[in-house]
Structure formats: C-alpha cells, structure tokens
C-alpha cells in the first residue's frame, strides 16, 4: 500500500458518509410544494462504481431535486444517471455537476441505472 493508500480509503469513506447524509433529503418546506434535495456522488471502490447514496426516499407529490457529481477517477470520464420511469437520462462528466428536477407523481420503487454503461452503476428511487 502506498503511503497515500490509507488516506485515499478515508476520502472514499468521507464521500460515502456525506452522500449518506444527503440521502436523507432536505425537509419539506412549510410554504408551497414540498422539495426533497439530494446530492448523489458517483465513486469507485476497488474497480466498482457506485452512485452514493444508492437509495433515495421521497413522498408521492414531492418535488425532487438531485445534484449529480461524478468523482470516479478512472476512465471513462462520463457516467449516466437514469430513472427511466420518470424520463430522466443525464450524462455526468467528471468534474462537472448536473441537476435534475421532477415531481414524484407515481408511488413505487423505480430503478436508477447508468444508461451509458449498463449494470455497473445502479440504485433505486422509493416513492411512498
């Protein structure tokens, strides 16, 4: 292990912890339409790529705002974030962010996938 290896693992865990905290979403607003805000980060651990947090939980009728960050250091430098049931398909380039917004108007569990590189990044949107 390089002298930085231990620190690299700590930064991965720090990103994961921050992303988990973001998965809780922001509270509903008192005035107007409820909004749930998330920051979802694409990371790589030992060659496996993840969107963290991988499960987003909202209420039916919530406005959802998701900021996407690609922190994967290896190639390719772009990853997809798609929720097909909501018509969302974004390409996120390393070092740039994207924001998606929609109203969670259907209850259920909806897959989150990478539409560019199938099967290596996934998750779910749970609408109660």
DOFILUM-961225 format. One record per residue: chain; residue in three letters; residue number from 1; x negated, y negated, z negated of N, C-alpha, C in turn. Coordinates in steps of 0.2 Angstrom, whole numbers, plus 5000, padded with zeros to 4 digits. Example, Ala and Ser with C-alpha at 12.3 -4.5 7.8 and 13.67 -1.06 7.14 Angstrom:
BEGIN
R  c    r    k    nx    ny    nz   cax   cay   caz    cx    cy    cz
R  A  ALA    1  4934  5028  4961  4938  5022  4961  4934  5016  4961
R  A  SER    2  4936  5011  4965  4932  5005  4964  4936  5000  4961
END
This chain:
BEGIN
R  c    r    k    nx    ny    nz   cax   cay   caz    cx    cy    cz
R  A  UNK    1  4996  5006  5000  5000  5000  5000  4996  4994  5000
R  A  UNK    2  4997  4989  5004  4993  4983  5005  4994  4979  4998
R  A  UNK    3  4990  4974  4997  4991  4970  4991  4997  4966  4991
R  A  UNK    4  5000  4965  4997  5007  4962  4998  5013  4966  4998
R  A  UNK    5  5011  4973  4998  5017  4978  4999  5022  4977  4993
R  A  UNK    6  5020  4977  4987  5024  4976  4982  5028  4970  4982
R  A  UNK    7  5025  4965  4984  5029  4958  4984  5034  4958  4990
R  A  UNK    8  5032  4962  4996  5037  4962  5001  5043  4966  4999
R  A  UNK    9  5042  4971  4995  5048  4975  4992  5052  4971  4988
R  A  UNK   10  5049  4967  4984  5053  4962  4979  5057  4957  4983
R  A  UNK   11  5054  4955  4989  5058  4950  4993  5064  4953  4996
R  A  UNK   12  5063  4959  4998  5069  4963  5001  5074  4964  4995
R  A  UNK   13  5073  4965  4989  5077  4966  4984  5080  4959  4982
R  A  UNK   14  5076  4954  4982  5079  4947  4981  5084  4945  4986
R  A  UNK   15  5083  4947  4992  5088  4945  4998  5094  4949  4997
R  A  UNK   16  5093  4956  4995  5099  4960  4994  5103  4958  4988
R  A  UNK   17  5100  4955  4983  5104  4953  4977  5107  4947  4978
R  A  UNK   18  5104  4942  4982  5108  4936  4984  5114  4937  4989
R  A  UNK   19  5113  4942  4993  5118  4944  4998  5124  4947  4994
R  A  UNK   20  5122  4951  4989  5127  4954  4985  5132  4949  4981
R  A  UNK   21  5128  4944  4978  5132  4939  4975  5136  4935  4980
R  A  UNK   22  5134  4934  4986  5138  4931  4991  5144  4935  4993
R  A  UNK   23  5143  4942  4992  5149  4946  4995  5155  4945  4990
R  A  UNK   24  5154  4942  4984  5160  4941  4980  5164  4935  4983
R  A  UNK   25  5161  4932  4988  5165  4926  4991  5167  4920  4986
R  A  UNK   26  5168  4915  4989  5170  4909  4985  5177  4910  4983
R  A  UNK   27  5179  4906  4978  5185  4907  4975  5190  4903  4980
R  A  UNK   28  5197  4905  4979  5202  4902  4983  5202  4894  4981
R  A  UNK   29  5204  4890  4986  5205  4883  4985  5212  4882  4982
R  A  UNK   30  5212  4877  4978  5218  4875  4975  5223  4872  4980
R  A  UNK   31  5220  4868  4984  5225  4865  4989  5223  4868  4996
R  A  UNK   32  5229  4869  5000  5228  4871  5007  5227  4879  5007
R  A  UNK   33  5225  4881  5013  5224  4888  5014  5218  4891  5010
R  A  UNK   34  5218  4897  5007  5213  4900  5004  5207  4901  5008
R  A  UNK   35  5201  4900  5006  5195  4901  5010  5190  4906  5006
R  A  UNK   36  5188  4911  5010  5183  4915  5007  5177  4914  5011
R  A  UNK   37  5171  4913  5008  5165  4911  5011  5160  4916  5009
R  A  UNK   38  5156  4919  5014  5151  4924  5013  5145  4922  5017
R  A  UNK   39  5139  4924  5015  5133  4924  5019  5131  4931  5019
R  A  UNK   40  5130  4933  5025  5128  4940  5027  5121  4940  5030
R  A  UNK   41  5117  4944  5028  5110  4944  5030  5108  4951  5033
R  A  UNK   42  5105  4951  5039  5103  4957  5042  5095  4958  5040
R  A  UNK   43  5094  4964  5036  5087  4965  5034  5085  4972  5036
R  A  UNK   44  5079  4974  5035  5076  4980  5037  5072  4983  5031
R  A  UNK   45  5074  4989  5030  5070  4993  5024  5068  4999  5027
R  A  UNK   46  5061  5000  5027  5058  5006  5030  5061  5008  5036
R  A  UNK   47  5062  5004  5041  5064  5005  5048  5072  5005  5049
R  A  UNK   48  5075  5005  5043  5083  5005  5044  5085  4998  5043
R  A  UNK   49  5090  4996  5048  5093  4989  5047  5099  4989  5044
R  A  UNK   50  5101  4984  5040  5107  4983  5037  5110  4976  5037
R  A  UNK   51  5116  4975  5037  5119  4969  5035  5121  4969  5028
R  A  UNK   52  5119  4965  5024  5120  4965  5017  5123  4958  5015
R  A  UNK   53  5129  4958  5012  5132  4964  5009  5136  4968  5015
R  A  UNK   54  5137  4974  5014  5140  4978  5020  5147  4979  5019
R  A  UNK   55  5150  4977  5013  5157  4977  5012  5160  4970  5010
R  A  UNK   56  5164  4967  5014  5167  4960  5012  5175  4962  5010
R  A  UNK   57  5177  4959  5005  5184  4960  5002  5187  4953  5002
R  A  UNK   58  5193  4953  5006  5197  4947  5006  5204  4949  5005
R  A  UNK   59  5209  4944  5004  5216  4945  5004  5219  4943  5010
R  A  UNK   60  5224  4947  5012  5228  4945  5018  5230  4938  5018
R  A  UNK   61  5229  4934  5023  5231  4927  5023  5225  4922  5022
R  A  UNK   62  5219  4925  5019  5214  4921  5018  5210  4919  5024
R  A  UNK   63  5208  4912  5024  5203  4910  5029  5197  4913  5027
R  A  UNK   64  5193  4916  5032  5186  4919  5031  5181  4915  5035
R  A  UNK   65  5176  4913  5031  5170  4910  5034  5164  4914  5033
R  A  UNK   66  5161  4917  5038  5155  4921  5037  5149  4918  5040
R  A  UNK   67  5143  4916  5036  5137  4914  5039  5133  4920  5040
R  A  UNK   68  5130  4921  5046  5126  4927  5048  5119  4924  5048
R  A  UNK   69  5114  4928  5045  5107  4927  5045  5103  4933  5047
R  A  UNK   70  5099  4933  5052  5095  4938  5055  5088  4938  5052
R  A  UNK   71  5086  4942  5047  5080  4942  5044  5076  4948  5045
R  A  UNK   72  5078  4952  5050  5074  4958  5052  5068  4956  5056
R  A  UNK   73  5062  4958  5053  5055  4955  5056  5053  4959  5062
R  A  UNK   74  5056  4965  5063  5054  4969  5069  5058  4967  5075
R  A  UNK   75  5056  4970  5081  5059  4969  5087  5065  4974  5088
R  A  UNK   76  5070  4973  5091  5072  4967  5095  5074  4961  5090
R  A  UNK   77  5073  4955  5092  5074  4949  5088  5082  4947  5088
R  A  UNK   78  5086  4951  5091  5093  4949  5091  5097  4955  5088
R  A  UNK   79  5102  4954  5084  5107  4959  5082  5114  4957  5083
R  A  UNK   80  5118  4962  5083  5125  4960  5084  5129  4961  5078
R  A  UNK   81  5134  4957  5077  5139  4957  5072  5146  4957  5075
R  A  UNK   82  5149  4962  5074  5156  4963  5077  5161  4966  5073
R  A  UNK   83  5167  4963  5073  5173  4965  5069  5178  4966  5075
R  A  UNK   84  5178  4971  5079  5182  4972  5085  5190  4971  5084
R  A  UNK   85  5192  4973  5078  5200  4972  5077  5201  4964  5076
R  A  UNK   86  5196  4960  5075  5198  4953  5074  5195  4949  5080
R  A  UNK   87  5192  4953  5085  5190  4949  5091  5183  4946  5090
R  A  UNK   88  5179  4948  5085  5173  4945  5083  5167  4949  5086
R  A  UNK   89  5163  4945  5090  5157  4948  5093  5152  4943  5094
R  A  UNK   90  5147  4943  5089  5142  4937  5089  5135  4941  5090
R  A  UNK   91  5130  4937  5093  5123  4939  5093  5120  4934  5089
R  A  UNK   92  5116  4937  5084  5112  4933  5080  5104  4934  5081
R  A  UNK   93  5101  4928  5083  5094  4928  5084  5090  4927  5078
R  A  UNK   94  5085  4931  5077  5080  4930  5071  5079  4922  5070
R  A  UNK   95  5079  4920  5064  5078  4913  5063  5083  4908  5064
R  A  UNK   96  5089  4910  5067  5094  4906  5068  5100  4908  5064
R  A  UNK   97  5105  4904  5063  5111  4907  5059  5117  4906  5064
R  A  UNK   98  5122  4910  5063  5129  4909  5066  5134  4909  5061
R  A  UNK   99  5140  4906  5062  5145  4906  5058  5151  4908  5061
R  A  UNK  100  5155  4913  5059  5161  4915  5061  5167  4913  5057
R  A  UNK  101  5173  4911  5059  5179  4910  5055  5185  4913  5058
R  A  UNK  102  5189  4915  5054  5195  4918  5056  5200  4919  5050
R  A  UNK  103  5206  4920  5052  5211  4921  5046  5212  4929  5046
R  A  UNK  104  5212  4931  5040  5213  4939  5039  5220  4940  5039
R  A  UNK  105  5223  4941  5045  5230  4941  5045  5233  4949  5046
R  A  UNK  106  5228  4954  5045  5230  4961  5045  5227  4964  5039
R  A  UNK  107  5231  4968  5036  5228  4972  5030  5225  4978  5033
R  A  UNK  108  5220  4980  5029  5217  4987  5031  5210  4987  5030
R  A  UNK  109  5206  4992  5032  5199  4992  5032  5197  4992  5039
R  A  UNK  110  5192  4987  5041  5190  4986  5048  5183  4987  5048
R  A  UNK  111  5180  4991  5053  5173  4992  5054  5169  4986  5056
R  A  UNK  112  5163  4985  5053  5159  4980  5056  5153  4983  5059
R  A  UNK  113  5152  4982  5065  5147  4985  5069  5142  4981  5072
R  A  UNK  114  5136  4984  5075  5132  4980  5079  5134  4982  5086
R  A  UNK  115  5137  4978  5090  5139  4979  5097  5133  4979  5102
R  A  UNK  116  5127  4977  5100  5121  4977  5104  5117  4984  5103
R  A  UNK  117  5117  4986  5097  5113  4992  5096  5117  4997  5092
R  A  UNK  118  5122  5000  5095  5126  5005  5091  5123  5009  5086
R  A  UNK  119  5127  5010  5080  5126  5014  5075  5120  5013  5070
R  A  UNK  120  5116  5007  5071  5111  5006  5066  5113  5000  5061
R  A  UNK  121  5118  4996  5062  5120  4991  5058  5127  4992  5057
R  A  UNK  122  5130  4992  5051  5137  4993  5050  5140  4991  5044
R  A  UNK  123  5146  4991  5043  5149  4989  5036  5156  4989  5037
R  A  UNK  124  5160  4985  5033  5167  4985  5033  5170  4979  5030
R  A  UNK  125  5176  4977  5033  5180  4971  5030  5186  4974  5027
R  A  UNK  126  5187  4973  5021  5193  4976  5017  5198  4970  5016
R  A  UNK  127  5203  4970  5019  5208  4965  5019  5214  4968  5015
R  A  UNK  128  5215  4966  5008  5221  4968  5004  5227  4965  5005
END
